[in-house]
Every structure is written in structure tokens, then in C-alpha cells.
């Protein structure tokens, strides 16, 4: 199959540090190549891939502040994809914005995986403006604000069969990974760790938009005993941090569409203590890969039950549910379904045209007689 993957340009594919969407695009792209498909990746010029790379900017926009207007650059990328569109069987977008006015109704089969939250009114309104564009969700919970969209299916993220370090939790600390922002609630992670009397390592980025929150709310808490702020980390450092952790804390206060860090922890055999929000009940098997709680007090209590969780079993669940190969095969099934649906529609249209032509011919012959 000839497949185009179209990534956001904010980060490289894969990103050097933080960047969930671009990391998933990388895992999917490389898996599809390994499965024998002809894959072209539209991404930033500092991307590393086995696929054919079409560089749509010199390097990731986050690392190139002088690149120009990001909106204009993404629109230019759409025009490059459009010029090549007839070369592909499937064009798979991971942007969720710029492709809709350009590719709605295009002769090449297109679909978009929506990677973010859908309860933002402006974005929700935009999506409702394209009711026929095919969408893929990354969890069933993600769909709730937009249940009537043209959903092809849900595909959970997957990680490659990496030699993830199998930890035993002997580091004796808790881990928090992701972004420092109000919806991720690092303050509650600190509270849980403090009340449980356990050290907490925070490996997270601080976006410019969240700098004030970090300065006023989180930074003062970093002086508490046992709290260590590491900042952004690379892939190897992240997995090592997770492997040695007693548990990952995921006290989110928003409708998390997926939560890639949860399956990264599972790959290391590390249990998760997470709040019941968004995708969490779909990703965590209660009492097997972690505990789902409602508040900080329940989070503290759950830490007392970590010894009842088998870390090898966590890794087995990861292998079964969250491998990159499973993700790739799930997407291929959607691609084939979309292509079959389009072929069936074309056949119906052809038959209708022939029937109409035959009726017109019969009418003309009757008139002649």
C-alpha cells in the first residue's frame, strides 16, 4: 500500500524530548515500513525515518523560532501533499486542522487521527464543519464531545518493541512525567508523594504558556523534602526513570485523550496511580497495571497496595495491548475499510449512472418509435 503520513511541524519525528503526537507518528511510520508498505512522511527536516521523507521546513518549528509564520508553513505543507496526492492510496493526517478545507472530497482516500482534546468549543465547531471527513480517535473517551462525527474507529497508541528496562521499583521514588500545566496537576502529585512519605522525581517540560503557573504554583513546592525537578529528558533517560520508580503518578484534572506516559510506564513494568478522567479507565486494568482513584487521599491509599501488583504481568499486558505492531495493524485495517467503502461507493455510482443512461436510451427509443 502507498501511504502518506502527515505530521505536525512543531517537533521533529520523533521529537528529541517531549512531543507525544510526533512520537506516535514516528512509531506508526516505522512500523508500516517494517510491515512492507511504501510510506512517505511529510515532516520537519530534522526528522529521522526509514520512510521517504518530504521535509516541509528546515527543522522543527519549536527549534527554529525564525522559521516564519507556523500557520503559513503548515498551509504550504498542505499544498505539497496536495501536489503529490494522486501518488498515494491513503493520506493519513495527524494535524486536525489545515487538511480539512484542502482535502475534503478529494479523490485520494484521506483520514485524520485527532490527537488532542475535543471539548474546546472553537476546535469542536471547526470539526463539525466537516461532517464527512473520516476521523480516528485515540480513545473512546476522546469522542464524547463529538459523538456524531464520521468516526472510522478508535486506535490506541502503541510503542515499538524496544528493549525497555524492566525495573523493580527499588529506586523507592514516585515519578511524574509530562508537562507542567494545571490540567496535569503536578501539585497533586507532590501532595500525594508528601503524604505518602515518598520521594518524587518530576521529569517535565514547561511551555511558555505555563511559565506563570510553574513560577507561582509549582516552583515553591520544589523546596519540599524529597521533591526533585529534573526537567525535560530524552527517551533513554525517561524509560530508566520509569523503570526504577515504585509507581507513576498521573493525577490528571482534564479529559485526557490517551496518556502516552501510561503505556511507557507499562513497558517498564511500572504500575500507575491515576485519576479517573478521560481515557484512564480504558488504558489501566484496575489492580493489574495500576490503580484508578478519585482524589489525593485515594492516591495515597493506593500506594500501599503496590506490592499486590505483578510488574511482569504489567509488561505482558503492554505487549498484548499497546505494541506498535498492533497499532500499525489496526490502522491498516482502517485503511482497507476506508478503501473498500470508497470502491463500493464508486461501484454504486457507476451502476446508478449506467441505469440512468439505460433508462434515457429506452425513453429515446420509445419516442423514436
C-alpha positions, 0 to 999 in steps of 0.5 A: 500500500502507498501511504502518506503520513502527515505530521505536525511541524512543531517537533521533529519525528520523533521529537528529541524530548517531549512531543507525544503526537510526533512520537506516535507518528514516528512509531506508526511510520516505522512500523508500516515500513517494517510491515512492507508498505511504501510510506512517505512522511511529510515532516520537519527536516530534522526528522529521522525515518526509514520512510521517504521523507518530504521535509516541509521546513528546515527543522522543527518549528519549536527549534527554529523560532525564525522559521516564519509564520507556523500557520503559513508553513503548515498551509504550504505543507498542505499544498505539497501533499496536495501536489503529490496526492494522486501518488498515494492510496491513503493520506493519513493526517495527524494535524486536525486542522489545515487538511480539512478545507484542502482535502475534503472530497478529494479523490485520494482516500484521506483520514485524520487521527485527532490527537488532542482534546475535543471539548474546546468549543472553537476546535469542536465547531471547526470539526463539525464543519466537516461532517464527512471527513473520516476521523480516528480517535485515540480513545473512546473517551476522546469522542464524547464531545463529538459523538456524531462525527464520521468516526472510522474507529478508535486506535490506541497508541502503541510503542515499538518493541524496544528493549525497555528496562524492566525495573523493580521499583527499588529506586523507592521514588514516585515519578511524574512525567509530562508537562507542567500545566494545571490540567496535569496537576503536578501539585497533586502529585507532590501532595500525594508523594508528601503524604505518602512519605515518598520521594518524587522525581518530576521529569517535565517540560514547561511551555511558555504558556505555563511559565506563570503557573510553574513560577507561582504554583509549582516552583515553591513546592520544589523546596519540599523534602524529597521533591526533585525537578529534573526537567525535560529528558530524552527517551533513554533517560525517561524509560530508566526513570520509569523503570526504577520508580515504585509507581507513576503518578498521573493525577490528571484534572482534564479529559485526557485523550490517551496518556502516552506516559501510561503505556511507557510506564507499562513497558517498564513494568511500572504500575500507575496511580491515576485519576479517573478522567478521560481515557484512564479507565480504558488504558489501566486494568484496575489492580493489574497495571495500576490503580484508578482513584478519585482524589489525593487521599485515594492516591495515597491509599493506593500506594500501599497496595503496590506490592499486590501488583505483578510488574511482569504481568504489567509488561505482558499486558503492554505487549498484548495491548499497546505494541506498535505492531498492533497499532500499525495493524489496526490502522491498516485495517482502517485503511482497507475499510476506508478503501473498500467503502470508497470502491463500493461507493464508486461501484454504486455510482457507476451502476446508478449512472449506467441505469440512468443512461439505460433508462434515457436510451429506452425513453429515446427509443420509445419516442423514436418509435 
